[in-house]
Amino acid sequence: MRPLWGVAALLLGLSALVPAIAQLAPSPDAPPVSTAPAAAPENLPAATLKLNVDLVNVFFTVKDKAGNLIRRLTQGDCAVSEDNQPQTLKSFVAETQQPLTLGILLDTSASQARVLSLEQDAGSQFLERVLQPKDEAFLLSFDVDVNLLQDYTNNPRQLARAMSKADINSASSNRAAGIPGAGGGTIPSIGKPKGTLLYDAVYLAADQKMNQETGRKAIILLTDGEDVGSRARINEAIAAAQKSNVMVYTILIADRGFYAGLGYSGYSAMKKMTEETGGRLIDVGNNGKKLEAAFQQIEDELRTQYVASYTPSNAKMDGSFRALSVQCSGGGAKVQVRKGYFAAAPEN
């Protein structure tokens, strides 16, 4: 499989992060790549944000006190604020059928050896259910490298085949031979740590795969939440997702026995990433039934979203981060939304 982020790129400084990264390409032995035409340049969301920053689209879900999705809200029920300033909505729509773009990110480091088969089975079933005719998805794996196992496709069977071929990158496998620290999963190694490039995978997925897609976009992470060796920091991975208007969902599936005596800290990092991008963290341990239920919850949320559009009262195009807040009426209504967006300056 061709790594998306090679060893040479990882050794470069973070200031050269984007130009140093090779363009994502499918693995030579991956299933055929979708031949669907790329979106026209004028439809790219990144360009829309840079060239037409007077329109901001905010995707969100709303739940009641019991955690049940609220499905029939109207524009009068919700208010949007940017940097604590109320905004006037131009439109408000319940988006249940708008095309959905998904990125499935699969942790294949050694710490996932006992749960990988559960992830593959449940993930394949989820994609079979969730993908509708206008939807598309891609599949990445990450460990000592980040690999594109399947590029964009609408075919769930094609994705399932790619997922079934994912394997653990352990020190004893040919993929990791000769690389110090490789295959150690989340166990620190002697010398430069290099084992689970989680933040790099999120950064690459958002920056190189999702930024040219329109509409509703979500990354689903199947991981224990531990990162070792990424060049991108967690805040940079989060920012990449926010700039591409991508929600990050994390299904925290961890074989806690693997960490005996080592400690475990993946929960807090994943909670931060999901909350700031408008997604959610679901902790399933290593329970197959909980994993299936987690996929069902994500499917329900993705199909029960609202989108509010407005022209910001702050018209400056200065690349600054703008904090978002959405409030909806109803006692105890809880809104799940990204924490903000970047008002990027237009390109010359």
N, C-alpha and C positions, 0 to 999 in steps of 0.2 A: 504494500500500500504506500502511496506517496504521501509523505508528511506535509501538512499545510504550513507548518512553521518549522523550518529546518534548524539544525544546530547552529549553523552560521548566523542565521537571523537572530537567534536568541542571544548571541554574544554581542550584538550591536547595542548601542545606547538607546534608551527609551525615546530620546529626542528624534531618533531616526526610525522610530517604530513602524510607521505606515509605509514609507518607501522601501524599507528593508524586507518587508514581508512579501514573499512570492504570492502571486495570484492563486487563489484557491482553485484546485483542479481535482477532478475525480481520480480515485485510485485506478491504476491500469486494469485491475481485476474486478472492478466494481461493475454492477449491472449497467445496462445502457443508460445514457443520460437522456433526460427529457428533451425533445426537440421543439418544445413550445417556444415561440418567438419571444425575445426579450421585450420588456416594456419600452415604449418610446421615450426618448430622453425628456420630453416635456412633461411626462407623467411621473417622473421620479420624485418621491416624497422629499428627498434631501434637497433637490433643486427647488421644489415648491417652498420649502422652509426658507431657503436662501434668497430666492427671487420674488417670492410673494409672501413675505412674513406677516402680512396683514390678516392671514387666516390661520388659526390654530385649531386643530381637531383633537379633542380630548375623549379617549375611550375609557369607559369605566363600567363597573358592575355595582349593584346596590343590594344589600341583604338586610333582613329584619333582625330583631333581637335574637331569634332562634337560629340564625344563620341561613335562613331560607332566602333564595333569590327573589327580588321584587321585580316583576316583569312588565308592569303597565304604568310606568311613570310618564308624565308629560313635561313639556318645557317649563310650565309654571311650578312644577314640583321641585326643581333643582336650580341651584345658583352656583356660578363659577367665579372664582377670584384668582387674580394673578398678582403675586407679591402683595397680598392682602387688599388689593383694589378690586371691587366688584366689576365684572365684565358683562357687556350686553350680548346676549346670544343671538347669532344669526340663524342658527338651525339647531334642532334637537331631534334625534331619530333613534328609535330602537333598532339596533343592527343585529338581526338574527340570521340574515341570509347573505350579508356582504361577504365576498371571497376572503378566505382565511389563508395566511401564509405561516407555516410552522417550521421551526428548526428543532430537531430532536438531537440533543447532545448527550452522548452515552459515555459514562466513566468506565474505562477499561483498564484502570490501574489494578495492582495486585490486591488492594483492599476490597475489591468488588468481586473477587473470585467466587464466593459462595452465593452471590445474589444476581450475577449477570444473567443466568438463564431465566430467572423470574422477570427481570427487566425486559428481556427479549420477547417473552411470551405475552406479557401484559401490554408492552408497547406496540406489538404487531396487531393485537386485537383492538387497541385504541385507534390506530391509524385506519383500520378497516371500517370502524364505525364513524369516525369523525370527518374523513375526507369526502367532500361533496364535489360535483363536477367542476366547479370553478376554483377549487382549493388546490394548493400545492404544498409540498414539504420536502425537506432535505435531511440527511442524517450525517452527523459527525461523531467520531469517537475521539476521546482524549486520554492520554496517559503521559508518557515521555514525549510524545508528539501529538499533533492534532491532525486527524485524517478525515478526508471527505469520503465517506463510504457510499453515499448516493446523493447525486445532485438533484435539483428540483424535479419532481415528478408528481403526477396526480394518481399514480398507480400504487395502491397500498401493498399489493403483493410484491412489487419491485422493492419497496422499502423494507418489507418483512424479510425478503431474501437477503438484503444487505445487512439487516440487523442480525440475522441468524449467523452470519459469517464473522461477526465481531468476536474477537478473542482477547483474553487478558494478556497484556504486555508484561510478562514477568521476566525476571533476570535469567531464567533458564531457557526462554524462547529465543529463536533466531532473530526476532525483531529487535531485541535489546542487547544482543551479544556485543561485548566489547565496550559498552558505554557505561562509564562509572555512574552508579546510582540509578540506572534505568531499571524499570520494573519494580522498584521498591515501593510503588504505590505512594502512600502518604508517610512512609517511614523515612525519616531523615537519613541521608547517607553521608559518608566521609567525603569531604570536599564540597564542591558546589552542588546544592540540592537540585534534583531534576527528576521529578517523579510523577506529578499530576498537574498538568497544565490547564487547570480549570478556568482561571481568569483569562488566559490567552484564548481559550476556546470560545468563551462568551464574547470577547472583544472581536475576534475574527468573524464569528457568526453574524454579529450585529453590524460590523463595519463593512465587511466584504460581501455578505450574502443578503442581508435584510434591508440595507439602506436604499436599494433600488426598487424595492417592492412598495406597492400602495395598499391602502386599506388596513385591515386588522392583521397584526403580526404578533407572534408569540414564540419565545424560546422555551422549550421544556427540557430541563436539566434532570438527568437521572444520575445521582451522585451521592457520596457521603458528605460532600461539602468541603472537604479538605483540599487545599491547594499547596503544591510544593513545586517551586521552580519557575513559575510564570514570570515573564518580563513585564507584562501589564499588571498594574495594581488593581485591587478590587474597585477603587473609585473610578479608574479609567475604563474598566469593563462596564461599570454601571453607566458612565457617561456615554459610552458608545451605544448602549441600548437606548438611552434617553434621546440621543441625537437621531436615532433611526426609528423612534417611536415604537419600540419593541417592549412588550411585557415579558418578564422572565418568571416562569413558574419553576419551582424546584421540588421534585419528589425526593425527599431525603431518605435514601434507602442505605442503611449502614449495618454492616455486621459488627456490632459493638465488641464482640469477642476478639476481633482482630486487633483491637486497640488495648488489650490487657496490658496495663503497666505503662502505656505510652501516652494516655490522655486523648481526649477527643474535643475538637473545637469547631467543627463544621457548621453547627446549628446557627450560631450568631452571625457568621459571615453570610450564609444563605438567606437568613431573615432580612438582613440589611439590603441585599441585592434585590430580593423579590419585592419588598415594600417600596423601595425607591423607584421601581420601574412599573408598578401597578399590577404585579403578579401576586403570587402567594406561595408560601412554604407549606408543604404537607409532609409531616414526618411519619413514615410507615415502618421504621425499624427494618426488620428483614421478614416482614409478614406479607405473604403473597396476596391474601384477601384484602388487606389494607392498601396494597399497591394497586389492585384492580379498582378499588373504591376511589383512590386518589385520581386515577385517570378519568373516572366517571365524573368526579367533581369538576375537573378542569374542562372536560367536554361541555358540561352544563354551563359553566361560566362563560366560555368562549362563544356559546350560542345564545347567551342572554346578556348582551352588552348594549350600552347606550353610547352615542357619540354626540358631543356638544361642540359646536363650532362658533368661534367669535373672532372679532378683530381686536387685538390688544390695545388698550388705552395708552400703553407705552409703545410708541412707534419706532423707537431707536433700534437700529440694526447693528448692535455692537458685540454680538457673540456672547452676551451675558446669559447666565442661568436665571430663568424665571420660575419662581415657585408657584405651583398650582394647588388649588383647593376646590373641592366640589362638596357642596352640602345639599342634601335632599330632605324634603319634609317627611314627617312620620316619626313617631317616637322610637328612638333607638336605631333608626336607619343608619347603616354603616356603608360608606362608599370605599370601593377599592379602585385606586387611581394612581398613576405615576406622580411622583413628587414635583416634577417640573420638566422644563424643556430648555433648549438653548436657542436663543434668537440669533442665529448665525448671520453674519454680514454677507451681502451678495457677492458672488464671484465676479472678478473683472473680465 
